[in-house]
Amino acid sequence: MEGSAVVLGFVPSTIYLAAWIVAVVFAVRMVRNSGGKPERFLLIGACLMLASSVIHSAAAGLNPWLMPKLMEDGVDLVSIAQVFSAIAIVRGCISLAGIVFLVYAFWKKFKAKPTLT
C-alpha cells in the first residue's frame, strides 16, 4: 500500500518533468540555430520551469515515504508542515520567475512591429 502511494504522487509530476525537458531541448535547438533574445528568454523560462518540476517531483516522491518516517521518529507535525511549506514557497517563486520569462519571450517574439506611414 505504501509503494502505490509513492507512485500515485510521483507519476503526474514526472509527466510535467518530461514535458519541460522536451521544452528545454527545443529551446536549446532554437538558440543554437541563430536564436535571438526571445529564444534565450524562452530557454531561461523553460529551465526555471524544469527546475520547479524537479523540485515538485522530488517532494511528491518523498512526501508519502518521509511523512510516516518522521512521525514515527517523533518530529512535530508543525515542523514537518513548515519544511514542506518552505519547499512549496521556493517552488512557487521559481515557477513564477519561469512564467515571467516565458511570457516575456513570447511577447518579445510576437509583438507587432510599428508600421511607418
C-alpha positions in Angstrom: 0.0 0.0 0.0 2.8 2.4 0.8 4.5 1.9 -2.6 1.4 2.6 -4.5 1.0 6.0 -2.7 4.5 6.9 -3.8 3.8 6.0 -7.4 0.5 7.9 -7.4 2.1 11.0 -6.2 5.2 10.7 -8.4 3.7 9.8 -11.8 1.8 13.1 -12.6 4.8 15.2 -11.6 7.1 13.1 -13.9 4.8 13.8 -16.8 5.3 17.6 -16.3 9.0 16.9 -15.8 9.3 15.1 -19.2 7.3 17.9 -20.9 9.7 20.6 -19.6 12.7 18.5 -20.6 11.3 18.5 -24.2 10.8 22.2 -24.0 14.4 22.8 -22.9 15.7 20.6 -25.7 13.6 22.6 -28.3 14.7 25.9 -26.8 18.4 24.9 -26.9 17.9 24.0 -30.6 16.3 27.3 -31.3 19.1 29.2 -29.6 21.8 27.3 -31.5 20.0 27.9 -34.8 20.7 31.7 -34.7 18.3 32.4 -31.9 18.0 35.9 -30.6 16.9 37.4 -27.3 13.4 35.9 -27.3 14.8 32.4 -27.8 17.2 32.9 -24.9 14.4 34.1 -22.6 12.4 31.0 -23.7 15.4 28.8 -22.7 15.7 30.5 -19.3 12.0 30.2 -18.7 11.9 26.6 -19.7 14.9 25.8 -17.5 13.3 27.5 -14.5 10.1 25.6 -15.1 12.1 22.4 -15.4 13.8 23.2 -12.0 10.3 23.8 -10.5 9.2 20.4 -11.9 12.2 18.7 -10.4 11.5 20.1 -7.0 7.9 19.1 -7.3 8.8 15.6 -8.4 11.2 15.2 -5.5 8.7 16.5 -3.0 5.9 14.3 -4.4 8.1 11.3 -4.3 9.5 11.9 -0.8 6.3 13.1 0.9 4.5 9.7 1.2 7.7 8.0 2.3 9.1 10.7 4.6 5.9 11.8 6.5 5.3 8.5 8.3 9.0 8.1 9.0 9.3 11.5 10.6 6.1 11.0 12.6 7.5 7.7 13.9 10.7 9.4 15.0 8.6 11.9 17.0 9.1 15.0 14.9 6.4 17.6 15.5 3.8 17.9 12.7 4.2 21.7 12.7 7.9 21.4 11.9 7.1 18.9 9.1 4.5 21.3 7.7 6.9 24.2 7.8 9.6 22.4 5.9 7.1 21.3 3.2 5.7 24.9 3.1 9.1 26.3 2.6 9.7 23.9 -0.3 6.4 24.9 -1.8 7.2 28.6 -1.5 10.6 28.2 -3.1 9.0 26.1 -5.9 6.3 28.8 -6.4 8.9 31.6 -6.7 10.8 29.6 -9.2 7.6 28.8 -11.2 6.6 32.5 -11.1 10.0 33.6 -12.5 9.8 30.9 -15.2 6.3 32.1 -16.2 7.5 35.7 -16.4 10.4 34.7 -18.6 8.2 32.6 -20.9 5.6 35.4 -21.2 8.3 38.0 -21.9 9.9 35.7 -24.6 6.5 35.2 -26.4 5.7 38.9 -26.1 9.1 39.9 -27.4 8.9 37.4 -30.3 5.3 38.2 -31.4 4.8 41.8 -30.6 3.6 43.9 -33.6 6.2 46.0 -35.2 5.2 49.6 -35.7 4.3 50.5 -39.3 5.7 53.6 -40.9 3.1 55.8 -42.5 
